[in-house]
Each structure stands twice: as structure tokens, then as C-alpha cells.
Amino acid sequence: MEKQLPRICIVTSTRADWGLLMPLARELRASGKVVVQIVATNMHMLKDFGNTAKEISDAGFDVDAFADMYIEGDSPLSRAKAMAKCTGAMADAFSKLAPDTVLLLGDRYEILATASTAAVMGIPVIHIAGGEISEGALDDSFRHAITKLSSLHLTATEPYRRRVIQMGEEPETVINTGAIGVWNALNTKLMSREQLFENLGIDFGDRPIAMVTFHPVTNEPGADSAMQMKALLDALNRFPQLGIVITAPNNDAGGMSLLHIIEDYASSKNNVLFIPSLGMVRYHSMLRYAAFCIGNSSSGIVEVPSAGIPTVNIGTRQKNRIAAPSVIHCGTSENEITAAIEIALSPDMCMLAAKKENPYFKPDTLAIMTKAVLDFATNLPVKPKHFHDIP
């Protein structure tokens, strides 16, 4: 009897992680050495956040299972209940698909639920982007928990690799690959400015463009994400020469409140486009033509420096994440954000950003990742994990 190919189940829950994972999924499928399965959950299934499961099919992949985790509400309680629902939905998906390994990226609560489910069901986990720090978000703790549930770790920098080993993971299971988002930024075939504007139905002319993504702050005592969002928009109002493109926040607790603020703001302005999801090609194309990126998304730290434009990083959500010289950190008040935008638009900062210095860059990230995943998947089962003590 012919031996079956190993089944790698890639779980994706947002437009952001699918944009990162898609080139890797294509490489794995093209290798002919594994069967690639896709499970979609969370924001991929939500109309308010763009119904982005279509981006998976547009990339030429079937969704093998949908894991419904929707719970009405915008509070920490509703997110905790959604996390519990995700656990059950993932158990059903894994029971149906019988994967040999599960591939996960990042640090969200539904990814922690997925990793926990896989661990209980005896399915080894491959984790991308462990070892990072973002102290202003609960994701910081979720990420480290996912690390301890995983058997292979693909980190974005050498300091992150060392941190995963410091957490007790055996060095031979931890590989510094560079960040897949940076590889995407440098290797995606982009749209021209004219094609992009026509596709989006906007006419910003020669306006400099601000690219805005702002997510809820979930791990800062007393933080008011809505007030921070309003301060950001008030600061942008001080620059009427800008064209402003805003993408949707994620659906952490408080996400819907931010979404309503953004929708109201965009509806009253003729120089503002709100679009729930740009998708990978339009997103990286927009970065090419933008003057700067602003918000509190990890993309502004990891990927945007390789687009050659400055990032204004607001508040604590990405606190202590390694950052390029082109990242401008600022507080959350209107005046602090305004001052940071002025720096981002300055000739000196534009020249610095144009150098594209990026600590997350490695030229062969996709090849390193593909080889590591294939080696892992084709040499199962894994040995029981041992805690690696640092001498």
C-alpha cells in the first residue's frame, strides 16, 4: 500500500495571518511532499471585518473546514466565551481532517485555543513568530503559552530565537527564519498607483497617504482604546493635505467600538477611505505609495520598514518589540501623535526610512521556513518534549 503524504493543517483566523501564511502554503503544496489543509475561523467569517475567507479562495485554496467561534458582544467576557467555542470547533475540525501536524502563526486568543486543542488531541504544533514581546496586549502572554504547546518554532530574529530557548525549548527545534511578512513585502508583485486607486475607487491625486491600522489595547491598565482612536483621528485632522486609508481593527474586546468610530469618521470625509481588508497585494501596494504608516499594528513594526516609509507606533500595544530606526514611538494624546506625524513627514525621517533597515529581514526566509516545515512533517512522530535548561 502506498504511504500517505503527511497532512499539514494551516489554521488562519484573520486577513493578516492569511496574508503572511499564503506564500508558505503555496510552497508546501508545490513541494508535492505534503497535503495542505486549511481551516478558517474568527474574522474570516465575519461580515463587519470583511468576510475575508474569500481571500483564501482567491489565492487558489479550498477551505477544508470552517470553525465558527462567533459570540455576540464586544467585552472580555464575550471574547473568553468565543475562545471556548473555538476550542470545540477546532476539535471538530481536527477530528474531521485528521492532520499529522498543525501550523499556526502569531499570538491571538483563538490561536491559543487552537494550539491547546491540538495538544490535547496529540497533534504536534509548528509555531511561527514566537519569542516576541508586545507588552500592551494580552497577545504577549498568549504567544508564550503557544510556544510551550508547540514542537517546532520558527522565529523572526535571533534574539527571539534565544528567548524561545530561554523558555525551555530545545535549541535544535528553534530556527531563526526572519519574518515571513518582510519576505512578502519584498517579493509580492505590486499594483501600480493608478491600478490600485481604480481598484479601490478613490481619487487622492498627489496627496501624501497615511496608512492607518489601530487595534484595541488589551493589557494596559486604565487604557481607553476608543479615546486613543479618537486622538489619532483628531491628530490626522491637523493634516488636511493627507489622503487617509484606514483598515479595520481586529475583534479583540473593544474592536467593534473602534469599528463604529472609524466608520463614522470616514463617512464624513472626502479624503478618507475605510476598507475592512485590503488583502496582501493591495496592502503592500498601498505601502509603496504611502507617505507613512500609523497605528499600533505589528505590521508597522515588522513589515513596513521594508517598504521604505516611516511608521508612527502609538502607545504600548507593541511595547518592547524590536524595531527599525524608521519606527517613531509616541504616546496616545493628540499632541503626541501630531508631533510624531510631523517627524514622519520630515525629509530627514523620509531619507532614513528609504534605507529600508529592518531587523526582521533575511533574504531566504520562505525557503528556510519551507524546508523546516517539510523536514518536520516528513519525520513524524516527534519525540516527547524535554525542558532545555540553559547552562
C-alpha positions in Angstrom: 0.0 0.0 0.0 1.3 3.4 -1.0 2.2 5.6 2.0 0.0 8.6 2.5 1.6 12.0 2.4 1.7 13.9 5.7 -1.2 16.3 6.3 -0.3 19.8 7.4 -3.3 21.8 8.7 -2.8 25.5 8.4 -5.2 27.4 10.7 -5.9 31.1 9.8 -8.2 33.5 11.7 -7.6 36.9 10.2 -6.7 38.7 7.0 -3.3 39.5 8.5 -2.2 35.9 9.3 -3.5 34.6 5.9 -1.5 37.2 4.0 1.6 36.0 5.9 0.9 32.3 5.6 -0.3 32.2 1.9 3.1 32.1 0.2 4.2 29.3 2.6 1.1 27.4 1.9 1.8 27.6 -1.8 5.4 26.4 -1.4 4.3 23.5 0.8 1.6 22.4 -1.7 4.0 22.8 -4.7 6.6 20.6 -3.0 4.4 17.5 -3.5 5.7 16.1 -0.2 2.7 17.0 1.9 -1.1 17.6 1.8 -2.0 21.1 2.8 -5.3 21.6 4.6 -6.9 25.0 5.5 -9.1 25.7 8.5 -10.6 29.2 8.7 -12.1 30.8 11.8 -12.9 34.0 13.6 -12.7 37.2 11.5 -12.6 35.3 8.2 -16.3 34.5 8.8 -17.5 38.0 10.0 -19.2 40.5 7.6 -18.1 43.5 9.7 -14.5 42.5 9.3 -14.7 41.9 5.5 -15.7 38.2 5.2 -12.1 37.6 4.4 -12.4 33.8 3.8 -12.8 34.9 0.1 -9.1 35.9 0.2 -8.3 32.2 0.8 -10.3 31.0 -2.2 -9.0 33.9 -4.3 -5.5 32.6 -3.6 -6.4 29.2 -5.1 -7.1 27.2 -1.9 -10.2 25.4 -0.7 -11.2 25.9 3.0 -11.3 22.3 4.2 -13.2 23.3 7.4 -14.7 26.4 9.0 -14.5 26.7 12.7 -17.3 29.0 13.9 -16.5 30.8 17.1 -18.8 33.8 16.9 -20.2 35.1 20.2 -22.2 38.3 20.2 -20.6 41.1 22.2 -17.5 43.3 22.5 -16.4 42.6 26.0 -13.6 40.5 27.6 -16.4 38.1 28.7 -17.6 37.6 25.1 -14.0 37.0 23.9 -13.5 34.4 26.6 -16.7 32.6 25.6 -15.6 32.9 21.9 -12.3 31.3 22.9 -14.1 28.4 24.5 -16.3 28.0 21.4 -13.2 28.0 19.2 -11.8 25.1 21.2 -14.8 22.9 20.4 -14.9 24.0 16.8 -11.3 23.2 16.3 -11.7 19.8 17.9 -14.4 19.0 15.4 -12.2 20.3 12.5 -9.2 18.2 13.6 -11.4 15.1 14.1 -12.7 15.5 10.5 -9.4 16.3 8.9 -7.0 14.1 10.9 -3.9 16.3 10.4 -0.5 15.0 11.2 0.7 18.4 12.3 -0.9 21.9 12.7 0.8 25.1 11.5 0.0 28.3 13.4 1.2 31.9 13.3 1.2 34.5 16.0 -0.4 35.2 19.3 -4.1 35.7 19.2 -6.6 34.1 21.7 -8.1 31.9 19.1 -4.6 30.6 18.1 -4.0 29.8 21.7 -7.3 27.9 21.8 -6.2 26.0 18.6 -2.8 25.1 20.0 -4.4 23.8 23.2 -6.9 21.7 21.2 -4.1 20.2 19.1 -2.0 19.4 22.2 -4.9 17.6 23.9 -5.5 15.7 20.7 -1.9 14.7 20.3 -1.2 16.7 17.2 2.2 18.4 17.1 2.2 22.1 16.5 4.5 24.2 14.4 4.6 27.8 15.6 5.7 30.9 13.6 6.7 34.2 15.4 7.3 33.1 18.9 9.7 34.8 21.3 8.4 38.3 20.6 7.3 40.9 23.1 4.3 43.2 22.9 3.5 44.2 26.5 0.4 46.3 25.7 -1.6 43.3 24.5 -2.8 40.1 26.1 -1.3 38.5 23.0 2.1 38.8 24.7 1.1 36.1 27.2 -0.8 34.1 24.6 2.3 33.9 22.4 4.5 32.5 25.1 1.8 29.9 26.0 1.6 28.8 22.4 5.3 28.4 22.4 5.1 25.9 25.3 2.4 24.0 23.4 4.5 23.7 20.2 7.2 21.4 18.9 8.8 23.4 16.2 9.5 27.1 16.4 10.2 29.5 13.5 11.3 32.9 14.9 11.7 36.2 13.2 15.0 37.3 14.7 18.0 35.8 16.6 17.1 37.5 19.9 13.6 36.0 19.6 15.2 32.6 18.9 17.3 32.9 22.1 14.2 33.9 24.1 12.3 30.8 23.0 15.3 28.6 24.1 15.3 30.6 27.3 11.7 29.4 27.8 13.0 25.8 27.8 12.6 24.8 24.2 15.4 22.6 22.8 17.7 24.6 20.5 17.5 22.2 17.6 13.7 22.9 17.4 14.1 26.7 17.2 15.0 28.2 13.9 15.6 31.9 13.1 13.9 32.2 9.7 13.4 36.0 9.5 9.8 37.4 9.3 7.7 36.0 6.5 5.9 39.4 6.3 9.1 41.0 5.3 9.7 38.4 2.6 6.2 39.1 1.3 6.8 42.9 1.3 9.9 42.4 -0.9 8.6 39.7 -3.2 4.9 40.5 -3.9 4.1 41.7 -7.4 2.5 45.1 -6.7 -0.2 47.1 -8.4 0.6 50.5 -10.0 -0.7 53.5 -8.2 -3.3 54.0 -11.0 -4.4 50.3 -10.8 -4.7 50.5 -7.1 -6.7 53.7 -6.9 -9.0 52.5 -9.6 -9.5 49.2 -7.9 -10.3 50.9 -4.6 -12.5 53.6 -6.2 -10.5 56.5 -4.8 -9.0 59.7 -6.3 -6.5 61.1 -3.9 -4.5 62.7 -6.7 -1.0 63.6 -5.5 -1.9 63.7 -1.8 0.6 62.0 0.5 -1.2 59.0 2.0 -1.4 57.9 5.6 -2.0 54.2 6.1 -3.9 53.6 9.4 -4.4 50.4 11.4 -5.3 50.7 15.1 -6.3 47.8 17.3 -7.7 47.6 20.8 -5.3 47.8 23.6 -5.9 44.8 25.9 -3.2 44.8 28.5 -2.7 48.4 29.7 -4.5 49.2 33.0 -6.9 52.1 32.5 -6.4 52.3 28.8 -9.3 53.5 26.7 -8.9 52.3 23.2 -11.8 54.4 21.9 -10.2 57.6 23.3 -6.9 56.7 21.8 -8.6 56.1 18.4 -10.3 59.5 18.6 -7.0 61.2 19.5 -5.4 59.6 16.4 -8.2 60.8 14.2 -8.1 64.3 15.7 -4.3 64.4 15.0 -4.9 63.3 11.4 -7.4 66.2 11.0 -4.5 68.6 11.6 -3.0 67.4 8.2 -5.8 68.2 5.7 -3.3 67.6 2.8 -3.3 63.9 3.5 -5.2 61.1 1.9 -6.1 58.6 4.6 -6.6 54.9 4.2 -7.9 53.0 7.3 -8.3 49.3 7.6 -10.5 47.5 10.2 -9.3 46.8 13.8 -9.2 43.2 15.0 -12.1 41.8 17.0 -10.4 41.8 20.4 -12.5 43.2 23.2 -13.4 46.8 22.2 -12.9 46.1 18.5 -16.5 46.8 17.5 -16.4 50.2 19.3 -13.4 51.2 17.3 -15.0 50.0 14.1 -18.0 52.3 14.6 -15.8 55.3 15.3 -13.8 54.6 12.1 -17.0 54.2 10.0 -18.5 57.5 11.3 -15.2 59.3 10.7 -14.7 58.0 7.1 -18.3 58.7 6.2 -17.9 62.5 6.9 -14.6 62.9 5.0 -13.8 63.0 1.3 -10.1 62.3 1.8 -10.6 59.1 3.8 -11.1 55.6 2.6 -12.2 52.9 5.1 -11.8 49.4 3.9 -12.1 46.4 6.2 -9.4 44.4 4.5 -7.0 45.3 1.6 -5.6 41.8 1.2 -1.9 41.2 0.8 -1.4 42.6 -2.7 -3.3 45.8 -2.2 -1.9 46.3 1.3 1.8 46.1 0.2 0.9 48.1 -2.9 -0.6 50.8 -0.7 2.6 50.9 1.4 4.6 51.5 -1.7 2.6 54.7 -2.4 2.0 55.8 1.2 4.0 58.6 3.0 3.8 56.8 6.3 2.0 54.1 8.3 0.4 54.9 11.7 -1.3 52.9 14.4 -0.4 50.1 16.7 -0.2 47.1 14.5 2.7 44.7 14.5 2.9 45.1 10.7 4.1 48.7 11.3 7.0 47.3 13.2 7.8 44.2 11.3 6.9 44.8 7.6 6.6 48.5 6.9 10.3 49.3 7.3 11.0 47.2 4.3 8.6 49.3 2.3 10.9 52.3 2.8 8.4 54.5 4.7 8.3 55.6 8.4 6.0 54.1 11.0 4.3 56.0 13.8 3.7 53.5 16.5 1.2 54.7 19.1 1.0 53.7 22.7 2.0 50.5 24.5 0.5 47.7 22.4 3.8 46.9 20.7 6.0 47.8 23.7 9.5 46.2 23.7 9.1 44.6 20.3 12.4 45.0 18.3 12.0 47.9 15.9 13.8 49.5 13.0 15.2 53.1 13.1 12.3 54.3 10.9 9.7 53.4 13.7 8.7 56.5 15.7 7.2 55.6 19.1 4.8 58.1 20.6 2.2 58.5 23.3 -1.6 58.4 22.9 -2.6 62.0 23.1 -3.5 64.2 20.1 -0.5 66.4 20.6 2.0 63.5 20.9 0.6 61.8 17.8 0.7 65.1 15.9 4.3 65.6 16.8 5.1 62.1 15.6 3.4 62.6 12.3 5.4 65.8 11.7 8.6 63.7 12.3 7.3 61.0 9.9 6.8 63.6 7.2 10.1 65.3 7.7 12.8 65.0 5.0 15.3 63.5 7.4 13.0 60.7 8.5 11.9 60.0 4.9 15.6 59.6 4.0 16.2 57.3 6.9 13.2 55.2 6.1 14.3 54.9 2.5 17.3 52.9 3.6 14.9 50.0 4.5 16.9 48.9 7.5 14.9 46.1 9.1 16.0 43.7 11.9 13.4 41.2 10.7 14.9 40.8 7.2 16.5 37.6 5.9 16.8 37.1 2.2 15.8 33.5 2.1 13.0 33.4 4.7 10.5 31.5 2.7 13.0 28.8 1.7 14.1 28.3 5.3 10.6 28.1 6.5 9.5 25.7 3.8 12.5 23.3 4.4 12.0 23.4 8.2 8.3 22.6 7.9 8.8 19.8 5.4 11.6 18.3 7.4 9.4 18.3 10.5 6.3 16.9 8.7 8.1 14.1 6.9 9.9 12.9 10.1 7.0 12.4 12.4 6.2 11.4 15.1 8.1 13.9 17.3 9.8 12.8 20.4 8.3 13.9 23.8 9.4 17.4 24.7 12.1 18.0 27.3 12.7 21.2 29.1 16.0 22.6 28.0 17.9 24.2 30.9 20.3 26.9 30.0 23.8 26.1 31.4 
